[in-house]
Amino acid sequence: MKMGISAWSVQKLLFSKKIDLREFLNFAKNNVVDNVELLDCFWTEDETAEKIKKYADEIKLSVCCYSISNNFVKEKPEERLKQIEYVKQSIDMATMLETGNLRIFSGNPQEGITYEQGKAWIIESMKECAAYAGEKGVTLVLENHGLFAGKSSQVKEIIETVDSKFLKANVDTGNFLLVGENPLDAVKGLTNYIGFVHFKDFKKSNADKDVYVSLNGIKYQGTILGEGEVPLKEIVDYLDKNDYKGYLSIEYEGIEDPFEGTSKSIEYLKSLIR
């Protein structure tokens, strides 16, 4: 298994302009991590994908995944087509970034749209996107996120129905708690479909902010890896036993200083995969 860091780990600093993407890349390099996950929400006029790719090459960093936030649950056909084109353009971007993984979402609930209708649009759209991804040699990795693909069974159903080797699961170890699933059991349920892993930890919290509320009303807060309730060591052991050779991309979402929390998370993950 290989380690990566998602730029989302320092999203508070990036969105507030306290740092830029080059500083994030330097942080990864200084922490002896060779792979970074980039997101399209952080591109700016001064830091385009092309410029950041050039800088990453200069300091010998690889892009392990490119992540976007698409939504296929759109009532109007032309709106779904725009989302499909967005994913296809992102596949081209992933190719430019020289990564074989593009993280995608399914879609968001919309008033007046049934679950079955939304799922049908998601599958229809993903079939077209997966076909294009295959032409470019990029694998779409579907994150367990939201109501349409939050549970491992939902992710599995979508992948099996689309039936393309270019669509796999992006297992987010923390997100399973938000739908009431045991993360280790969820990983086991997706054993043959995992293409990428977001390595994240959550803990229960009574706080009023910086929390995620699960479907059963429990509030969770991001934390440094190994300090929460996700059985991370057991997940790594299971993935290793089942010959997973892909990336574990750290996605820190805690309330500590992002650099500090991510640094501690890096050391924890290194202790698991040495």
C-alpha positions as CSV (number, residue, x, y, z in Angstrom):
1,M,0.0,0.0,0.0
2,K,1.1,3.6,-0.7
3,M,0.5,6.7,1.4
4,G,-1.0,9.9,0.1
5,I,-2.3,13.2,1.5
6,S,-5.4,14.9,0.3
7,A,-5.3,18.7,0.0
8,W,-8.7,18.5,1.7
9,S,-6.7,17.9,4.9
10,V,-5.7,21.5,4.9
11,Q,-8.9,22.9,3.3
12,K,-9.5,25.4,6.1
13,L,-6.1,27.0,5.3
14,L,-6.6,26.8,1.5
15,F,-10.1,28.3,1.5
16,S,-9.1,31.1,3.9
17,K,-6.0,31.9,1.7
18,K,-3.7,31.4,4.6
19,I,-1.7,29.0,2.4
20,D,-1.6,28.2,-1.2
21,L,-1.3,24.8,-3.0
22,R,2.5,25.1,-3.4
23,E,2.7,25.4,0.4
24,F,0.6,22.2,0.7
25,L,2.9,20.4,-1.7
26,N,5.9,21.6,0.3
27,F,4.3,20.3,3.4
28,A,3.8,16.9,1.9
29,K,7.4,16.8,0.7
30,N,8.7,17.9,4.1
31,N,6.8,15.1,5.7
32,V,8.3,12.5,3.4
33,V,5.0,11.7,1.6
34,D,5.5,11.3,-2.1
35,N,1.8,11.3,-3.3
36,V,-0.8,14.0,-3.1
37,E,-4.5,14.1,-3.9
38,L,-5.7,17.3,-5.6
39,L,-9.2,18.8,-5.8
40,D,-10.6,21.1,-8.5
41,C,-12.2,23.4,-5.9
42,F,-8.7,24.7,-5.0
43,W,-7.6,25.9,-8.5
44,T,-7.1,29.6,-8.8
45,E,-6.0,32.0,-11.5
46,D,-2.4,31.9,-10.1
47,E,-2.4,28.2,-9.3
48,T,-3.9,26.4,-12.2
49,A,-3.7,22.6,-12.6
50,E,-1.0,23.0,-15.2
51,K,1.2,25.2,-12.9
52,I,0.7,22.9,-9.9
53,K,1.5,19.8,-11.9
54,K,4.7,21.5,-13.1
55,Y,5.7,22.4,-9.5
56,A,4.9,18.9,-8.2
57,D,7.2,17.5,-10.9
58,E,9.9,19.9,-9.8
59,I,9.8,18.7,-6.2
60,K,9.2,15.1,-7.3
61,L,5.7,14.6,-6.0
62,S,3.1,12.4,-7.8
63,V,-0.7,13.0,-7.9
64,C,-2.4,9.8,-6.6
65,C,-5.9,11.1,-7.3
66,Y,-7.9,14.0,-8.7
67,S,-11.2,14.7,-6.9
68,I,-14.3,16.5,-8.1
69,S,-17.8,17.1,-6.7
70,N,-20.2,16.1,-9.5
71,N,-24.0,15.6,-9.0
72,F,-25.9,13.3,-11.4
73,V,-29.3,13.8,-9.8
74,K,-30.6,16.5,-12.0
75,E,-34.2,16.6,-13.3
76,K,-33.4,18.3,-16.7
77,P,-31.6,16.1,-19.2
78,E,-29.4,19.1,-20.2
79,E,-28.3,19.5,-16.6
80,R,-27.3,15.9,-16.4
81,L,-25.4,16.3,-19.7
82,K,-23.5,19.2,-18.2
83,Q,-22.5,17.0,-15.2
84,I,-21.4,14.2,-17.6
85,E,-19.3,16.7,-19.5
86,Y,-17.8,18.0,-16.3
87,V,-16.7,14.5,-15.4
88,K,-15.3,13.8,-18.9
89,Q,-13.3,17.1,-18.7
90,S,-12.1,16.0,-15.3
91,I,-11.0,12.7,-16.8
92,D,-8.9,14.7,-19.3
93,M,-7.5,16.7,-16.3
94,A,-6.6,13.6,-14.5
95,T,-4.7,12.4,-17.6
96,M,-2.8,15.7,-17.6
97,L,-2.0,15.3,-13.9
98,E,-0.8,11.8,-14.7
99,T,-3.0,10.1,-12.2
100,G,-5.0,7.0,-12.8
101,N,-7.8,7.9,-10.3
102,L,-10.7,10.4,-10.5
103,R,-12.8,10.6,-7.3
104,I,-16.5,11.2,-8.1
105,F,-19.7,11.4,-6.2
106,S,-23.2,10.0,-7.1
107,G,-25.6,12.8,-6.5
108,N,-27.7,14.8,-4.0
109,P,-31.3,14.4,-3.0
110,Q,-33.7,16.7,-4.8
111,E,-37.2,17.6,-3.8
112,G,-39.7,15.8,-6.0
113,I,-37.2,13.2,-7.2
114,T,-37.6,9.6,-5.9
115,Y,-34.7,7.6,-4.7
116,E,-35.2,5.1,-7.6
117,Q,-35.3,7.8,-10.2
118,G,-32.2,9.4,-8.8
119,K,-30.3,6.1,-8.8
120,A,-31.3,5.4,-12.4
121,W,-29.9,8.8,-13.5
122,I,-26.7,8.1,-11.5
123,I,-26.2,4.7,-13.1
124,E,-27.0,6.0,-16.6
125,S,-24.6,8.9,-16.3
126,M,-21.8,6.7,-14.8
127,K,-22.0,4.2,-17.6
128,E,-21.2,7.0,-20.1
129,C,-18.5,8.4,-18.0
130,A,-16.9,5.0,-17.3
131,A,-16.8,4.3,-21.0
132,Y,-14.9,7.6,-21.6
133,A,-12.6,6.9,-18.6
134,G,-11.7,3.5,-20.2
135,E,-10.6,5.2,-23.3
136,K,-8.3,7.4,-21.3
137,G,-7.0,4.8,-18.9
138,V,-8.5,6.5,-15.9
139,T,-10.4,4.7,-13.1
140,L,-13.4,6.5,-11.6
141,V,-13.5,5.9,-7.9
142,L,-17.0,6.4,-6.3
143,E,-16.9,7.7,-2.7
144,N,-19.3,6.4,-0.1
145,H,-21.0,9.8,0.4
146,G,-24.5,11.1,0.7
147,L,-27.9,9.3,0.6
148,F,-27.5,7.7,-2.8
149,A,-24.1,6.0,-2.2
150,G,-23.4,6.4,1.5
151,K,-23.7,2.7,2.4
152,S,-21.4,0.0,1.2
153,S,-24.3,-1.9,-0.3
154,Q,-25.3,1.2,-2.4
155,V,-21.8,1.6,-3.7
156,K,-21.6,-2.0,-4.5
157,E,-25.0,-2.0,-6.3
158,I,-24.0,1.0,-8.5
159,I,-20.6,-0.5,-9.4
160,E,-22.1,-3.9,-10.3
161,T,-24.9,-2.3,-12.4
162,V,-22.6,0.0,-14.3
163,D,-20.4,-3.1,-14.8
164,S,-17.1,-1.4,-15.9
165,K,-13.6,-2.2,-14.7
166,F,-13.1,1.6,-14.8
167,L,-15.5,2.2,-12.0
168,K,-14.4,1.2,-8.5
169,A,-15.0,2.3,-4.9
170,N,-13.3,5.1,-3.1
171,V,-13.7,3.8,0.4
172,D,-13.9,6.6,3.0
173,T,-13.3,5.0,6.3
174,G,-15.0,7.7,8.3
175,N,-18.1,8.3,6.2
176,F,-19.5,4.8,6.9
177,L,-20.1,5.9,10.5
178,L,-22.5,8.6,9.2
179,V,-24.8,6.0,7.8
180,G,-24.6,3.7,10.8
181,E,-22.2,1.2,9.3
182,N,-19.2,-0.4,11.0
183,P,-16.3,0.8,8.8
184,L,-14.5,-2.6,8.9
185,D,-17.6,-4.5,7.9
186,A,-18.2,-2.0,5.1
187,V,-14.7,-2.4,3.8
188,K,-15.1,-6.2,3.8
189,G,-18.3,-5.8,1.8
190,L,-16.5,-3.9,-0.9
191,T,-13.4,-6.1,-0.9
192,N,-13.3,-6.8,-4.6
193,Y,-14.3,-3.3,-5.7
194,I,-11.8,-1.0,-3.8
195,G,-9.8,1.3,-6.1
196,F,-8.8,4.0,-3.6
197,V,-9.1,4.7,0.1
198,H,-9.7,8.0,2.0
199,F,-8.1,7.3,5.4
200,K,-10.1,9.3,7.9
201,D,-11.0,9.0,11.6
202,F,-14.1,10.3,13.5
203,K,-15.2,10.4,17.1
204,K,-18.5,11.1,18.7
205,S,-19.0,14.7,19.8
206,N,-21.4,16.9,21.7
207,A,-20.1,20.0,20.0
208,D,-22.5,22.4,18.1
209,K,-20.1,23.1,15.3
210,D,-17.5,21.3,13.2
211,V,-19.5,18.1,13.4
212,Y,-21.3,15.8,11.0
213,V,-24.7,14.4,12.0
214,S,-25.3,10.7,11.1
215,L,-28.5,9.3,9.8
216,N,-29.3,8.1,13.3
217,G,-28.7,11.5,14.9
218,I,-25.2,10.9,16.3
219,K,-22.8,13.8,15.9
220,Y,-19.2,13.0,14.8
221,Q,-16.2,15.2,14.7
222,G,-13.0,14.6,12.6
223,T,-9.9,13.7,14.6
224,I,-6.3,12.8,14.2
225,L,-5.9,9.2,12.8
226,G,-5.9,6.7,15.6
227,E,-7.7,8.9,18.1
228,G,-11.2,8.2,17.0
229,E,-13.6,5.3,16.6
230,V,-12.7,4.0,13.2
231,P,-10.8,0.6,13.5
232,L,-8.0,1.9,11.2
233,K,-5.4,-0.7,12.1
234,E,-7.9,-3.5,11.5
235,I,-8.8,-2.0,8.2
236,V,-5.2,-1.8,7.1
237,D,-4.5,-5.4,8.2
238,Y,-7.6,-6.6,6.3
239,L,-6.6,-4.7,3.1
240,D,-3.0,-6.0,3.4
241,K,-4.3,-9.6,3.8
242,N,-6.5,-9.1,0.7
243,D,-3.6,-7.8,-1.4
244,Y,-4.7,-4.2,-1.8
245,K,-1.9,-2.4,-3.5
246,G,-3.5,1.0,-3.9
247,Y,-3.3,4.3,-2.0
248,L,-4.4,5.3,1.5
249,S,-5.0,9.0,1.1
250,I,-5.1,10.9,4.5
251,E,-8.2,13.1,4.7
252,Y,-7.8,14.9,8.0
253,E,-11.0,16.8,9.2
254,G,-10.3,17.5,12.8
255,I,-10.4,20.8,14.7
256,E,-6.7,21.0,15.5
257,D,-4.3,23.0,13.4
258,P,-4.5,21.4,10.0
259,F,-0.8,21.0,9.5
260,E,-0.3,19.7,13.0
261,G,-3.3,17.3,12.8
262,T,-2.2,16.0,9.4
263,S,1.4,15.6,10.5
264,K,0.4,13.4,13.4
265,S,-1.9,11.5,11.1
266,I,1.0,10.9,8.7
267,E,3.1,9.4,11.5
268,Y,0.2,7.2,12.6
269,L,-0.3,5.8,9.1
270,K,3.4,5.3,8.6
271,S,3.4,3.2,11.8
272,L,0.7,0.9,10.3
273,I,2.2,0.3,6.9
274,R,6.0,0.1,7.6
